[in-house]
Amino acid sequence: MTDEDLEAHARATAALLGLPIAPHQMPGVIAGLKVAVAAAALIERVPLTEAEEAAPVFRA
């Protein structure tokens, strides 16, 4: 994803949540999204077999 893609995603999500993002905050938001994208890419590389099961869902 490009910085422009990440910024568009951040702005759209913030608008849905009613969360203002000041212009001076956007570089930090983009940096955080880059970290999240990198972490997700690492997790997606882990091969899973039929033996792996999803974790149970706990509800309070």
Secondary structure, 3 states (H helix, E strand, C coil): CCHHHHHHHHHHHHHHHCCCCCHHHHHHHHHHHHHHHHHHHHHHCCCCCCCCCCCCCCCC
